[in-house]
Structure formats: C-alpha cells, structure tokens
C-alpha cells in the first residue's frame, strides 16, 4: 500500500457502490483529516477511532439519502507519480464549481472553498461528487 490517501478514497467509493454501511481503515493523520472533512460536509455519517491488538485505525459509517449513496464519484487528482499544485487564484479553475474539492495546504487539509477563503494554495488531492 504505497498511497494511503488514494487507497482510502477508492475504498470509500467501492463501499458506497457495494451498499456497505461502514469502512475500516488503518490510522493515518492525512486520511483521518480527509475523513473529518467528509463528515463535516455530510458525505459520511461518523468517524470513530479504534485500537485493536496495538494497531490504530478508524471506522467510517457511510450516509445514504433515500437509498442513494452520498458520494457518486471520486476523482483522484494528485497521485504519487503526478502532484498537482495550485496557487490560491487557480483552485477554482482546477477543482471546478461542482462537488467538493480537497486541498492539502500549509494550514492542513481543507476544502477548496476554505482554501480560497483563507487565500492559500496547495496540492489538490481529489474531487468528490
């Protein structure tokens, strides 16, 4: 598992496509911060940290609205082979007006909207629809 963020996002997408109620994932600060953003934006119901046999992890409960998944698609923009960095003025152009964009900035992970408000750029991680 080289790219934890990508693996996490794909697991979330696959769990929604499979109608699962929860996803279990090993602990990572970056992944946990993305999960908390998804919770704040209403794409997942709950993030619970757990520890089992000395290994940290967390459980994510998924949200379905009228039996439809809250997340229809996830587009991973930055990958280990290609990192996409944008300045504060170009975030909207890269992320677009639809969905939720997640950006890794010097102030931590945040939504593209928050990055624009705070006037910071960074690495565009993904776009969620």
Protein Blocks (a to p, Z undefined) as FASTA:
>chain_A
ZZlmlmmmmmmmmmmmnopabdcddddfklmmmmmmmmmnopafbdcdddeehiacdddd
dddeehiafblbdcdfbdfklccdddfklmmmmnomnhjdddddfkopcdfklmmmnopa
cddfbdcZZ
